[in-house]
Amino acid sequence: SDHSLIYPPTPEQMDWASLYPHYAVEEPIEQKTEATESEETTGQELSAPAIRKLTKNVEVADIGCGFGGLLIALAPVLPETLVLGLEIRVSVTQFVEDRIKALRVQNEEQKLYRNIAVLRANTMKFMPNFFNKGQLNKIFICFPDPHFKARKHKQRIVSTTLNSEYAYVLRPGGIVYTITDVPDLHEWMVGHFNAHPAFERVSEEEQEADPLVEIMRNETEEGKKVTRHNGQKHVALFRRLEDPQWP
Ligand code: SAM
């Protein structure tokens, strides 16, 4: 349950350095004068306690990343970008973590897979604890659980309330990518994003020109399963609009 999930009070208090160790830099914590004095008296350099910060922030999130196929496919395509998968299931998160660790070791020389990581989290809660306002430029929602029954619809990860959270963490111009094989869920997602004042649907032409769409169609584990069963894949992209300017 959520009781065992740990959330940072703010994004700054999150230990990002352990997720992306290759992007971490030591930042010495400001020292009081005693340290300087003892340095003078002993003539030795003291190693100051340091906090590890990242040289850049996460900009792409994969919500409900499952077994991590999309993350792994995106790693070499977005080599300058930090990509984070969020997954609620403990064993699945552990699997993805181990998978990324192994890939980093196997590709040490090419320095690949250092820009992707996974985090166990319930994305229906506390997204703003992990990401600052306008921090992300892409959010992927791939084959979310359909929760078919009407009384379960409130568990869907696209809703008016959650769309406001996605709008908060996305910068204007940022894109939400959605895909599902369930027509009813596709209609639901399109309906909720279209109705939200912070989003507009991306045209089909622009959608199909985006190389990440093809990756999303083919590289997630769920997407591969749908291909094997000759299922349909419904794609929709939504752009985060500028906030209205008040006169
Ligand atoms: N995106 C992956 C893919 O396309 O292969 C996985 C799709 S799977 C059908 C849906 C995933 O979302 C599951 O792994 C599930 O555990 C995860 N999930 C469901 N609700 C979630 C939540 N509130 N927060 C984080 N992950 C969630």
Residues whose N, C-alpha, C, O or C-beta is under 5 A from the ligand:
A	BS01	SAM	I63 G64 C65 G66 L86 E87 I88 R89 A121 N122 T123 M124 C142 F143 P144 D145 T220 E221 E222 G223
